[in-house]
């Protein structure tokens, strides 16, 4: 039985990392977590269906192996020297490999002394709470961050909006998304808003939003388009998915 579960857990860890690295839709996280075998295989088929992408998948698996090695080294560093820097480095590594609860514990442990009210760490903690499905904690922390200027357009505010959504507070969630919906900026925030609209049965509105966003990408200069190519791909994939249904 153990021999069966170990490969399954490895497959789940690899696909969760790929979802994170590719900025894929949040629904893939839940599907892979709740249906590890089927969900992982469906994601791999959806994302890596031709020879070129198989090569990309091979490289991604190598990245996962390297990430695990990096995590082990950071764990050793923390055991050797229990300080804030090492905790933050390890927490970030845990986030990359999907160990959100462990990351949250580390972020929590750094919020003491002069770091107690550090906005940057609190925003990272909010993301960890949200990804760990600790939505009530994420919302409580998000409420305290709303007065921070750096939080207004931070990507971690997306996690706050999603936490509100998952706690059946769609009006509050949309208020946050609307506040971040700014033309020619906040691209990730606006793709997330498109996902929110689609998730709340408002696909026509989602398509209008994504069409405007894709139009902006078309008018970008070459270097700028390259800088935002990942979110551009995510927006196009979401638009195509919505259009097919």
N, C-alpha and C positions, 0 to 999 in steps of 0.2 A: 504493500500500500504506500509506503514511504517513497519507494522508487517512482511511483506514479505521480505523487504530489510534488516532488522536487522539480521535475521538468515543467509541470504546470505552473508552479510559482515563478520559475525563471521566465517562462513565456509571458506570464502576467506582468512581471516587473519590466521586461523588455518593451512590451506594448504600451504600458503606462508611461514609460520614459519617452517613447516615440510620440505619443499623444501630446505630452508636455513640450517636446522639442519642436514639433510641427505646428504648435498652436491650434490643434484640432478642436472641433466643437466639444463643449463640455459634456454632451450626452455620451461621448465615447468613454469618459472616465467611469460613469455609472454602469455602462453596459459591460465594460471589462471587469469592474470590481464585482458586480453581482453575477455575471456569467463568464468567469475567467477563461474557460476553454473556448467556448463558442464566440464570445465577444472578442477575444484576442485574434482568433482566426479571421473573423469577419472584418476586423479593422485592417489586418495585414492584407487581405484580399482587396479591400476598398482602396487602400493607399499604395500598394505595391503589386500591381497586376501585370507589369511588363518587364522585359529583361533589364532595361535601364534602371528601373526602380528596384529590381532585385539586387542589383549592385549597390544601390543606395541603402537598401536594408542591411546588406552585409556590413557596410561601413557603420551603420547605426548600431549593430550588435557589438562591433568592436568598441564603439563609444561607451556602451553600457558596461562592458568588461573594464574599460579604463576608468569609468565612473566609480565602479565598485572598489577598484584599487585605490582611487583617490580618497574615497570615503574611509576606507580602512586606515590610510595614512593620517587622515584628519582625526580619526578616533584615537589613534595612538598619540598624536600631538596633544589632544585634550587631556588624555590620561597623564601625560608627562607634565603638562602645564595647564592647570585649570584657570584660564583667564577669558575675558570677554571676547577678545579677537578670535581665539580658537573656537569658542562656542558659536560665534556668528558664522565662521567659515564652515563648521560642521553642519549647522542648521541649514545653510544654503545648499550644501551637498545633499542633505536629506530631502530637501524640497525637490531637487533634480531627479531623485530616484523614487519619489512617491512616498517617502516616510514622513508624512505630514504631521502626525501626532508627535513623533520624536522631535521634529523641527520646532513645533510649537512649544514643547517643554523647554528646549534650549533657549528660544527667544524669550520666553517668560523668565528664565533664570538670569538673563542679562539686564532685566529692567529693575535694577537696584542702584542705590547711590546716585551718582551724577548722571547715570543712564536711565533713571527711573521714568522720565517723561520724554525720552528720545523719540521723535516722530518717525524716523526712518525704521527703527526696530519695531515700533508699534504697528507700522504699516505692513511690515513683513510678517509679523505675528497674525495680523488680520487675515492675510492671504493663507497662512498655514491653518488657521481656524476654519476658514471657508472650505479649503480643500479637504480637511479632515471631517467635514460635515458638522462641525461644532458651530452651527449657525447662530445660536443665541449669543455665544461668546463673541462671534464675529460682529454681530450687530451692536452689542454693547460697546465693543472697542471702536467700531466705526462711528458711533455717536460721539465719542470723546474726541475723535480725530476731525470731525466736521469743522471745527473752529481753526484747524491748521491750514495755512495758506498752501503748503506743499502738498496737501492731500487733495485739493480741489481737482486737479487734473492728473493725479497719480494713477497708475494702472491698478494699484491695490484698491482703489475706490470701486473698480469693477467688481471685485470680490464682495465688497460691502453691498452693492446693488443686488448681486446674485443671492447673497445670504438673505436679504429681505424678501426676494422672490420665493425662495425655498421655505420661508416661514409664513407663506401666504399673506404677504404684504405687497401686492403688485403695484398699488398706487405709490407707495413710498419708494419702491424700487425704480419705477419709471421716472419719478421726480429726479432721482440721482442720474439716471441715464440721460434724461433730457438736459440736465445741467452740463453734462460732458459732451453733448452732441454739437460740436463746433466745426464748421466747414474748414477744410484745409489743415486740420490738426486732429489730435485725439483719434487716430485711425483705429487703433485696437478697441478703444472705448465704443466707437460707433459700430464696429462689426459685432461687438458684444450686445449692443442695443438691438441690432438686427436679429440676433439670435433670440433675444428676449421677446421681441415682437412676434417672431415665428412661434416661439414656445407658448405664447399667450393667444394663439389663434388669430393673429393679425398679419398674415402673410402679405397681403397687398401693401400694407404700410412698410413692412420689412423690405419688400422689393424696391419700393420708391427710395428708401434710405440707401440701400446697397447700390442702386443704379447711380445715384448722385456720387457716392463714394468711388465707384469704379470710374466714373467720368473724371473725377479729380486725379486719379492715378494716371489716366491717359494723358493728362496735361502736365505731368511732372517731367522734369529734366531727367536725362539718363542716370546720373549718379543718385538723384533723389529717388527715382523709381527702384533702383537697385537696393537702396537702403530700406525701402518699405516693401520689398517683394514678397516677404513671408505673409504679411497682413493682407497684401493685395491678393495673394493666392487664397488665403482663408476667406476673404470677402467674395471672391469669384466662386469658390466651391460652395459657400453657403447660398449664394444667389442661384446657382445651378440646381442645388438640392431643393430649394423652395419652388423653383420654376417647374420642376418635374412633378410636383405633387398637386 
